[in-house]
């Protein structure tokens, strides 16, 4: 989802050693980093100058912090959010799948399905169902076609999304 942040070609430039390849703990993020993360998540097109103004740093210092957050994997990409209805997808739904024996999304048939533009998200979960798809459909006929394709993986349960009162909330470390 979105455009991945560019990683430096040379690990030495990023300031990360080979031992630092594990996930960076939230405790290493200071208040400025957290404020930058919140601003980047809510206003993705904000300029470095405006970011600097809001966190009281120069654009160069902010740019270096953002590059560090990208290089260490805290910021994984940037994206535009679009309204599916404006693109002709009037229905969104969650389709939960309890797969047939040994059927996973790694099979060729599954891979073709995953590359369809109507498949917005796929999550491997623990519970009664193993997979949760979020899909967009033009209308009920299209929704039925998509469910039929997904049902080749296993038993499906579909929930049509009526509304989404909380979307893309900024994510910060717990307790902050």
Z-matrix of the N, CA and C atoms (Angstrom, degrees):
N
C 1 1.429
C 2 1.506 1 108.11
N 3 1.300 2 116.37 1 121.77
C 4 1.430 3 119.51 2 178.94
C 5 1.510 4 112.70 3 86.25
N 6 1.312 5 114.65 4 -179.60
C 7 1.454 6 121.66 5 179.40
C 8 1.513 7 108.01 6 -95.17
N 9 1.351 8 117.98 7 125.32
C 10 1.453 9 118.45 8 -178.90
C 11 1.519 10 111.27 9 -65.17
N 12 1.315 11 115.59 10 145.87
C 13 1.452 12 120.56 11 174.93
C 14 1.524 13 108.03 12 -66.84
N 15 1.329 14 116.05 13 141.83
C 16 1.458 15 119.65 14 -179.90
C 17 1.520 16 110.15 15 -72.97
N 18 1.297 17 116.30 16 134.74
C 19 1.456 18 121.74 17 178.04
C 20 1.528 19 108.36 18 -97.49
N 21 1.324 20 117.88 19 145.53
C 22 1.455 21 119.79 20 176.21
C 23 1.518 22 110.15 21 -62.03
N 24 1.350 23 116.05 22 145.03
C 25 1.455 24 120.08 23 179.51
C 26 1.516 25 111.24 24 -70.53
N 27 1.317 26 117.22 25 -33.01
C 28 1.457 27 122.12 26 -176.81
C 29 1.527 28 108.62 27 -110.85
N 30 1.341 29 117.81 28 118.28
C 31 1.462 30 121.26 29 -177.84
C 32 1.524 31 111.68 30 -57.36
N 33 1.338 32 117.89 31 -29.14
C 34 1.458 33 120.29 32 -179.08
C 35 1.523 34 110.80 33 -63.57
N 36 1.344 35 117.97 34 -30.55
C 37 1.456 36 121.17 35 -179.27
C 38 1.524 37 112.21 36 -70.27
N 39 1.313 38 117.37 37 -27.67
C 40 1.458 39 119.65 38 -174.72
C 41 1.513 40 113.12 39 -81.89
N 42 1.326 41 117.72 40 -12.04
C 43 1.451 42 120.10 41 -177.86
C 44 1.511 43 113.07 42 78.09
N 45 1.328 44 117.80 43 13.72
C 46 1.456 45 122.33 44 -179.39
C 47 1.516 46 107.85 45 -111.29
N 48 1.317 47 116.16 46 127.72
C 49 1.459 48 118.92 47 177.42
C 50 1.517 49 109.36 48 -87.13
N 51 1.314 50 116.79 49 169.03
C 52 1.463 51 121.14 50 179.96
C 53 1.525 52 111.01 51 -60.28
N 54 1.334 53 117.25 52 -28.01
C 55 1.462 54 120.99 53 -179.63
C 56 1.527 55 112.20 54 -74.69
N 57 1.336 56 116.51 55 -16.51
C 58 1.456 57 120.69 56 -177.69
C 59 1.519 58 112.94 57 -91.51
N 60 1.331 59 118.36 58 16.18
C 61 1.456 60 120.85 59 -175.24
C 62 1.519 61 112.80 60 -70.78
N 63 1.336 62 118.06 61 -13.77
C 64 1.463 63 121.24 62 177.84
C 65 1.527 64 109.14 63 -72.24
N 66 1.306 65 116.56 64 168.89
C 67 1.451 66 122.21 65 -179.95
C 68 1.523 67 109.83 66 -62.80
N 69 1.313 68 115.20 67 134.46
C 70 1.461 69 121.81 68 -179.62
C 71 1.522 70 108.88 69 -73.85
N 72 1.332 71 117.71 70 126.94
C 73 1.473 72 118.83 71 -179.57
C 74 1.526 73 110.89 72 -69.68
N 75 1.322 74 115.56 73 146.68
C 76 1.458 75 121.03 74 -179.44
C 77 1.520 76 111.58 75 -61.15
N 78 1.324 77 117.99 76 -24.31
C 79 1.461 78 120.98 77 -178.37
C 80 1.523 79 112.08 78 -65.27
N 81 1.358 80 118.28 79 -17.74
C 82 1.461 81 120.53 80 178.58
C 83 1.522 82 111.71 81 -85.56
N 84 1.308 83 117.32 82 -4.91
C 85 1.460 84 121.11 83 177.47
C 86 1.517 85 109.01 84 -88.50
N 87 1.334 86 116.98 85 126.76
C 88 1.457 87 119.13 86 177.76
C 89 1.528 88 110.04 87 -90.62
N 90 1.326 89 116.34 88 -179.41
C 91 1.459 90 121.47 89 -176.45
C 92 1.534 91 111.41 90 -60.59
N 93 1.331 92 117.63 91 -36.72
C 94 1.470 93 120.63 92 179.43
C 95 1.522 94 109.86 93 -66.77
N 96 1.351 95 117.71 94 -43.82
C 97 1.462 96 120.70 95 177.50
C 98 1.530 97 110.60 96 -58.26
N 99 1.329 98 116.56 97 -44.83
C 100 1.465 99 120.52 98 -179.13
C 101 1.525 100 111.18 99 -63.35
N 102 1.336 101 116.58 100 -40.67
C 103 1.462 102 119.98 101 178.77
C 104 1.532 103 109.69 102 -66.23
N 105 1.330 104 117.32 103 -41.37
C 106 1.466 105 120.85 104 176.51
C 107 1.528 106 111.29 105 -60.18
N 108 1.329 107 116.99 106 -44.03
C 109 1.469 108 120.63 107 179.63
C 110 1.524 109 111.03 108 -61.60
N 111 1.318 110 116.28 109 -41.93
C 112 1.461 111 119.85 110 179.10
C 113 1.532 112 110.67 111 -63.77
N 114 1.329 113 116.91 112 -45.21
C 115 1.461 114 120.83 113 179.90
C 116 1.527 115 111.63 114 -64.88
N 117 1.315 116 117.71 115 -43.04
C 118 1.463 117 120.98 116 179.98
C 119 1.526 118 111.61 117 -64.35
N 120 1.334 119 117.14 118 -34.23
C 121 1.459 120 120.08 119 -179.59
C 122 1.525 121 112.13 120 -76.41
N 123 1.321 122 117.83 121 -30.41
C 124 1.463 123 119.87 122 -177.84
C 125 1.525 124 112.82 123 -95.04
N 126 1.346 125 116.63 124 -25.96
C 127 1.468 126 121.20 125 -177.83
C 128 1.520 127 108.84 126 -135.52
N 129 1.313 128 116.89 127 71.64
C 130 1.457 129 122.01 128 -173.44
C 131 1.514 130 115.74 129 -59.93
N 132 1.314 131 118.50 130 -20.98
C 133 1.467 132 121.30 131 -178.22
C 134 1.524 133 112.31 132 -97.63
N 135 1.299 134 118.24 133 9.61
C 136 1.458 135 122.10 134 -178.77
C 137 1.531 136 109.87 135 -64.21
N 138 1.317 137 116.84 136 140.93
C 139 1.464 138 121.05 137 -179.20
C 140 1.526 139 110.54 138 -80.63
N 141 1.320 140 115.44 139 160.20
C 142 1.465 141 119.68 140 176.35
C 143 1.525 142 110.61 141 -61.88
N 144 1.330 143 116.96 142 -35.52
C 145 1.473 144 120.39 143 178.43
C 146 1.523 145 110.43 144 -62.02
N 147 1.340 146 116.66 145 -45.84
C 148 1.462 147 120.17 146 -179.88
C 149 1.529 148 110.96 147 -68.42
N 150 1.348 149 116.69 148 -39.73
C 151 1.468 150 119.33 149 175.62
C 152 1.521 151 109.90 150 -57.80
N 153 1.335 152 116.21 151 -46.67
C 154 1.462 153 120.76 152 179.76
C 155 1.509 154 112.22 153 -59.59
N 156 1.322 155 116.24 154 -42.55
C 157 1.468 156 120.02 155 178.99
C 158 1.526 157 110.81 156 -60.62
N 159 1.331 158 116.15 157 -41.52
C 160 1.473 159 119.77 158 -175.80
C 161 1.517 160 113.75 159 -74.49
N 162 1.340 161 117.44 160 -25.16
C 163 1.474 162 119.19 161 179.99
C 164 1.527 163 112.11 162 -111.46
N 165 1.339 164 116.58 163 8.94
C 166 1.463 165 123.13 164 177.36
C 167 1.525 166 113.41 165 60.56
N 168 1.324 167 116.38 166 45.74
C 169 1.458 168 122.84 167 173.97
C 170 1.525 169 108.94 168 -132.86
N 171 1.325 170 115.98 169 160.54
C 172 1.467 171 119.85 170 176.24
C 173 1.525 172 109.30 171 -70.91
N 174 1.334 173 117.92 172 155.96
C 175 1.465 174 120.27 173 176.35
C 176 1.531 175 112.10 174 -56.13
N 177 1.335 176 117.42 175 -36.50
C 178 1.470 177 120.39 176 179.20
C 179 1.527 178 110.94 177 -65.06
N 180 1.327 179 117.03 178 -42.61
C 181 1.473 180 120.79 179 179.94
C 182 1.529 181 110.53 180 -66.93
N 183 1.334 182 116.00 181 -40.32
C 184 1.465 183 119.95 182 177.80
C 185 1.520 184 109.71 183 -64.91
N 186 1.331 185 116.57 184 -43.29
C 187 1.463 186 120.42 185 178.75
C 188 1.516 187 111.95 186 -58.18
N 189 1.323 188 116.53 187 -41.51
C 190 1.470 189 120.70 188 178.61
C 191 1.528 190 110.67 189 -65.36
N 192 1.323 191 117.77 190 -41.71
C 193 1.471 192 120.68 191 178.24
C 194 1.529 193 111.03 192 -64.27
N 195 1.331 194 117.11 193 -43.03
C 196 1.470 195 120.62 194 179.71
C 197 1.526 196 109.44 195 -64.15
N 198 1.332 197 117.53 196 -43.67
C 199 1.474 198 120.22 197 177.95
C 200 1.531 199 110.98 198 -60.76
N 201 1.340 200 117.23 199 -38.67
C 202 1.466 201 120.46 200 178.04
C 203 1.529 202 110.51 201 -65.80
N 204 1.329 203 117.40 202 -41.85
C 205 1.473 204 120.92 203 178.12
C 206 1.527 205 111.28 204 -64.21
N 207 1.334 206 116.71 205 -34.39
C 208 1.463 207 120.66 206 176.19
C 209 1.532 208 110.32 207 -71.47
N 210 1.331 209 116.05 208 -45.35
C 211 1.470 210 120.70 209 -175.41
C 212 1.524 211 112.02 210 -65.02
N 213 1.336 212 116.99 211 -35.29
C 214 1.471 213 117.56 212 -178.51
C 215 1.522 214 113.03 213 -88.23
N 216 1.343 215 116.59 214 3.03
C 217 1.464 216 120.41 215 174.55
C 218 1.513 217 114.88 216 87.88
N 219 1.333 218 118.76 217 4.47
C 220 1.460 219 120.14 218 177.10
C 221 1.525 220 110.02 219 -69.39
N 222 1.333 221 117.24 220 -46.12
C 223 1.465 222 122.27 221 172.43
C 224 1.518 223 106.42 222 -96.45
N 225 1.330 224 116.08 223 118.27
C 226 1.465 225 119.90 224 -174.56
C 227 1.519 226 113.39 225 -102.04
N 228 1.331 227 118.61 226 -8.87
C 229 1.449 228 119.50 227 178.84
C 230 1.508 229 112.04 228 167.13
N 231 1.328 230 115.28 229 178.03
C 232 1.454 231 123.14 230 -179.70
C 233 1.527 232 107.31 231 -132.74
N 234 1.324 233 115.90 232 144.90
C 235 1.452 234 119.26 233 -175.85
C 236 1.527 235 110.68 234 -151.48
N 237 1.322 236 115.87 235 159.67
C 238 1.460 237 121.83 236 171.83
C 239 1.518 238 107.77 237 -101.19
N 240 1.308 239 116.83 238 139.80
C 241 1.456 240 120.73 239 175.96
C 242 1.524 241 107.60 240 -95.54
N 243 1.326 242 116.55 241 132.49
C 244 1.462 243 120.88 242 -179.07
C 245 1.522 244 110.05 243 -121.92
N 246 1.304 245 115.88 244 156.19
C 247 1.459 246 122.25 245 178.15
C 248 1.531 247 107.83 246 -88.51
N 249 1.349 248 118.51 247 111.99
C 250 1.468 249 120.58 248 -179.33
C 251 1.528 250 113.05 249 -55.34
N 252 1.327 251 117.79 250 -36.38
C 253 1.469 252 120.71 251 -178.91
C 254 1.531 253 110.77 252 -62.93
N 255 1.331 254 117.60 253 -35.76
C 256 1.468 255 121.09 254 178.91
C 257 1.521 256 111.55 255 -68.24
N 258 1.344 257 116.66 256 -19.49
C 259 1.462 258 121.20 257 177.81
C 260 1.523 259 112.25 258 -97.41
N 261 1.334 260 116.93 259 4.79
C 262 1.455 261 120.43 260 176.84
C 263 1.518 262 114.91 261 98.18
N 264 1.341 263 117.67 262 6.78
C 265 1.466 264 121.05 263 178.18
C 266 1.525 265 108.12 264 -102.99
N 267 1.329 266 116.12 265 95.57
C 268 1.455 267 121.57 266 -175.36
C 269 1.514 268 114.92 267 -81.68
N 270 1.330 269 117.67 268 -12.49
C 271 1.467 270 121.22 269 -177.16
C 272 1.527 271 108.78 270 -128.88
N 273 1.322 272 115.53 271 135.44
C 274 1.462 273 121.25 272 169.34
C 275 1.521 274 107.21 273 -121.76
N 276 1.330 275 115.49 274 148.94
C 277 1.461 276 119.05 275 -178.12
C 278 1.520 277 110.01 276 -150.93
N 279 1.313 278 114.79 277 157.48
C 280 1.458 279 122.59 278 168.50
C 281 1.517 280 106.45 279 -102.44
N 282 1.311 281 116.82 280 130.10
C 283 1.460 282 121.74 281 176.06
C 284 1.516 283 106.83 282 -119.20
N 285 1.329 284 115.71 283 115.02
C 286 1.464 285 121.53 284 178.24
C 287 1.522 286 107.87 285 -93.93
N 288 1.344 287 116.07 286 139.08
C 289 1.457 288 120.68 287 -175.67
C 290 1.521 289 109.93 288 -124.93
N 291 1.324 290 114.99 289 127.78
C 292 1.458 291 122.39 290 168.72
C 293 1.527 292 104.90 291 -103.63
N 294 1.330 293 117.66 292 101.53
C 295 1.471 294 119.87 293 -167.76
C 296 1.519 295 114.06 294 -69.44
N 297 1.343 296 113.98 295 155.50
C 298 1.451 297 120.82 296 171.41
C 299 1.526 298 107.61 297 -63.54
N 300 1.308 299 117.45 298 162.41
C 301 1.474 300 121.72 299 -179.63
C 302 1.524 301 110.88 300 -50.86
N 303 1.305 302 115.96 301 128.61
C 304 1.469 303 125.40 302 176.12
C 305 1.526 304 114.35 303 63.51
N 306 1.304 305 118.94 304 9.52
C 307 1.465 306 121.31 305 178.86
C 308 1.529 307 107.43 306 -89.86
N 309 1.309 308 116.61 307 125.54
C 310 1.460 309 121.08 308 176.38
C 311 1.521 310 108.72 309 -132.93
N 312 1.316 311 117.00 310 175.24
C 313 1.460 312 120.02 311 178.58
C 314 1.530 313 111.39 312 -75.64
N 315 1.328 314 117.95 313 1.22
C 316 1.465 315 121.38 314 177.49
C 317 1.523 316 112.65 315 -83.43
N 318 1.338 317 118.08 316 -14.87
C 319 1.457 318 120.88 317 179.32
C 320 1.521 319 110.29 318 -69.01
N 321 1.331 320 116.65 319 152.59
C 322 1.461 321 122.64 320 -176.68
C 323 1.522 322 111.37 321 -54.76
N 324 1.328 323 118.29 322 -46.26
C 325 1.464 324 121.93 323 -179.82
C 326 1.528 325 109.78 324 -58.62
N 327 1.313 326 115.91 325 -38.97
C 328 1.459 327 120.46 326 179.50
C 329 1.515 328 111.01 327 -67.97
N 330 1.322 329 117.24 328 -40.90
C 331 1.458 330 121.14 329 -179.45
C 332 1.525 331 111.56 330 -61.42
N 333 1.329 332 116.92 331 -40.28
C 334 1.470 333 120.10 332 176.66
C 335 1.524 334 110.12 333 -61.84
N 336 1.317 335 117.14 334 -40.84
C 337 1.455 336 122.52 335 179.14
C 338 1.529 337 110.52 336 -63.48
N 339 1.321 338 117.03 337 -42.93
C 340 1.466 339 121.07 338 -176.32
C 341 1.523 340 112.97 339 -65.30
N 342 1.316 341 117.53 340 -21.40
C 343 1.459 342 120.47 341 -178.73
C 344 1.531 343 113.33 342 -90.04
N 345 1.309 344 117.02 343 0.81
C 346 1.463 345 119.88 344 177.04
C 347 1.528 346 109.01 345 -71.48
N 348 1.330 347 118.46 346 140.94
C 349 1.474 348 120.40 347 -177.67
C 350 1.529 349 113.61 348 -65.79
N 351 1.339 350 117.43 349 -21.39
C 352 1.469 351 120.43 350 -178.68
C 353 1.528 352 112.10 351 -75.27
N 354 1.324 353 117.49 352 -16.76
C 355 1.465 354 121.39 353 179.59
C 356 1.522 355 106.91 354 -85.33
N 357 1.324 356 116.85 355 104.29
C 358 1.465 357 122.03 356 -174.01
C 359 1.520 358 112.68 357 -85.67
N 360 1.325 359 117.21 358 -38.10
C 361 1.464 360 122.45 359 -179.10
C 362 1.518 361 108.33 360 -149.92
N 363 1.322 362 116.11 361 150.72
C 364 1.461 363 122.13 362 171.84
C 365 1.528 364 106.63 363 -138.36
N 366 1.325 365 115.75 364 129.26
C 367 1.460 366 121.17 365 -178.99
C 368 1.528 367 109.47 366 -125.12
N 369 1.326 368 116.28 367 132.74
C 370 1.470 369 122.18 368 173.19
C 371 1.517 370 105.61 369 -90.32
N 372 1.332 371 117.29 370 121.28
C 373 1.460 372 121.21 371 -172.35
C 374 1.526 373 111.36 372 -126.88
N 375 1.314 374 114.16 373 163.76
C 376 1.464 375 121.36 374 174.24
C 377 1.523 376 106.98 375 -99.06
N 378 1.314 377 116.16 376 138.64
C 379 1.456 378 120.44 377 179.33
C 380 1.501 379 110.30 378 141.95
N 381 1.310 380 115.74 379 -162.10
C 382 1.458 381 120.87 380 -178.41
C 383 1.525 382 111.53 381 -62.00
N 384 1.321 383 116.19 382 -38.58
C 385 1.462 384 121.26 383 176.87
C 386 1.525 385 108.29 384 -101.81
N 387 1.314 386 117.12 385 154.37
C 388 1.463 387 120.76 386 -179.23
C 389 1.515 388 113.05 387 -101.42
N 390 1.317 389 117.31 388 -26.01
C 391 1.453 390 121.11 389 -175.25
C 392 1.520 391 109.59 390 -131.96
N 393 1.326 392 116.02 391 141.72
C 394 1.454 393 121.74 392 174.18
C 395 1.529 394 107.05 393 -125.89
N 396 1.328 395 115.73 394 121.50
C 397 1.456 396 122.90 395 177.56
C 398 1.523 397 107.88 396 -104.23
N 399 1.315 398 116.75 397 140.57
C 400 1.470 399 120.63 398 166.44
C 401 1.516 400 104.88 399 -111.37
N 402 1.329 401 115.27 400 123.31
C 403 1.466 402 119.74 401 -173.93
C 404 1.531 403 110.44 402 -126.15
N 405 1.330 404 115.28 403 160.08
C 406 1.457 405 122.05 404 174.25
C 407 1.523 406 107.48 405 -123.09
N 408 1.322 407 116.05 406 135.00
C 409 1.465 408 121.24 407 -179.06
C 410 1.526 409 109.38 408 -129.96
N 411 1.330 410 115.73 409 150.36
C 412 1.463 411 120.74 410 179.15
C 413 1.527 412 110.81 411 -67.18
N 414 1.351 413 115.63 412 -44.10
C 415 1.457 414 121.67 413 -175.79
C 416 1.523 415 108.01 414 -158.11
N 417 1.333 416 116.97 415 -174.55
C 418 1.465 417 119.70 416 -177.05
C 419 1.521 418 112.51 417 -66.35
N 420 1.318 419 117.65 418 -32.49
C 421 1.474 420 120.19 419 177.41
C 422 1.525 421 110.09 420 -64.62
N 423 1.305 422 116.53 421 -44.88
C 424 1.469 423 121.67 422 178.22
C 425 1.528 424 109.92 423 -64.92
N 426 1.340 425 117.40 424 -40.86
C 427 1.466 426 121.22 425 177.19
C 428 1.525 427 110.33 426 -58.78
N 429 1.317 428 116.56 427 -44.14
C 430 1.466 429 120.88 428 178.95
C 431 1.531 430 110.84 429 -61.09
N 432 1.329 431 117.98 430 -42.23
C 433 1.464 432 121.75 431 178.05
C 434 1.528 433 111.16 432 -61.49
N 435 1.337 434 116.68 433 -43.62
C 436 1.464 435 120.45 434 179.97
C 437 1.524 436 111.37 435 -65.28
N 438 1.323 437 116.50 436 -42.54
C 439 1.470 438 119.98 437 178.91
C 440 1.524 439 110.05 438 -62.32
N 441 1.324 440 116.39 439 -39.54
C 442 1.468 441 119.95 440 178.03
C 443 1.531 442 110.82 441 -61.79
N 444 1.319 443 117.61 442 -42.83
C 445 1.464 444 120.95 443 177.86
C 446 1.531 445 111.38 444 -63.33
N 447 1.330 446 115.87 445 -44.20
C 448 1.466 447 120.25 446 -178.93
C 449 1.522 448 110.69 447 -68.35
N 450 1.327 449 117.41 448 -33.59
C 451 1.467 450 120.66 449 -177.05
C 452 1.524 451 112.34 450 -66.41
N 453 1.326 452 118.26 451 -12.80
C 454 1.467 453 120.27 452 174.06
C 455 1.525 454 110.58 453 -64.37
N 456 1.346 455 116.68 454 -20.94
C 457 1.467 456 121.32 455 178.48
C 458 1.526 457 112.16 456 -80.45
N 459 1.337 458 116.81 457 -28.26
C 460 1.463 459 120.09 458 -177.46
C 461 1.516 460 110.87 459 163.35
N 462 1.316 461 115.38 460 -167.52
C 463 1.466 462 122.11 461 179.82
C 464 1.520 463 109.33 462 -69.38
N 465 1.323 464 117.11 463 132.19
C 466 1.466 465 121.23 464 -177.52
C 467 1.521 466 111.26 465 -114.39
N 468 1.318 467 114.11 466 152.41
C 469 1.456 468 123.11 467 170.60
C 470 1.522 469 105.67 468 -132.21
N 471 1.320 470 117.29 469 126.92
C 472 1.458 471 121.14 470 -174.02
C 473 1.519 472 111.01 471 -114.60
N 474 1.329 473 115.91 472 136.56
C 475 1.461 474 122.66 473 173.92
C 476 1.521 475 107.50 474 -125.11
N 477 1.322 476 116.84 475 116.85
C 478 1.461 477 121.42 476 177.86
C 479 1.522 478 108.09 477 -77.95
N 480 1.330 479 115.74 478 134.58
C 481 1.465 480 121.49 479 -180.00
C 482 1.525 481 108.25 480 -81.16
N 483 1.324 482 116.50 481 119.81
C 484 1.463 483 121.09 482 177.90
C 485 1.528 484 110.73 483 -85.06
N 486 1.327 485 116.18 484 -44.09
C 487 1.465 486 121.59 485 176.31
C 488 1.527 487 107.74 486 -158.50
N 489 1.315 488 115.43 487 164.64
C 490 1.463 489 121.21 488 179.90
C 491 1.521 490 108.44 489 -132.67
N 492 1.337 491 116.82 490 87.60
C 493 1.465 492 119.46 491 -175.73
C 494 1.532 493 114.04 492 -66.85
N 495 1.333 494 118.25 493 -20.95
C 496 1.465 495 121.18 494 177.12
C 497 1.522 496 107.28 495 -125.45
N 498 1.330 497 116.50 496 119.95
C 499 1.461 498 121.59 497 179.29
C 500 1.512 499 109.58 498 -135.24
N 501 1.332 500 116.06 499 139.74
C 502 1.462 501 122.99 500 173.17
C 503 1.516 502 113.37 501 42.52
N 504 1.299 503 117.28 502 54.43
C 505 1.450 504 121.76 503 175.62
C 506 1.527 505 108.40 504 -71.36
N 507 1.331 506 119.55 505 139.22
C 508 1.469 507 120.00 506 176.61
C 509 1.525 508 110.34 507 -59.46
N 510 1.326 509 116.13 508 138.65
C 511 1.456 510 121.58 509 -178.83
C 512 1.522 511 109.40 510 -106.67
N 513 1.306 512 115.90 511 123.24
C 514 1.461 513 123.00 512 176.29
C 515 1.523 514 107.82 513 -123.64
N 516 1.324 515 117.79 514 163.75
C 517 1.470 516 119.63 515 -179.89
C 518 1.524 517 111.43 516 -57.45
N 519 1.333 518 117.54 517 152.19
C 520 1.471 519 120.46 518 178.95
C 521 1.522 520 111.64 519 -60.30
N 522 1.315 521 115.70 520 145.47
C 523 1.453 522 120.86 521 175.97
C 524 1.513 523 113.89 522 79.65
N 525 1.297 524 118.15 523 8.12
C 526 1.491 525 120.13 524 -178.28
C 527 1.497 526 109.49 525 -103.55
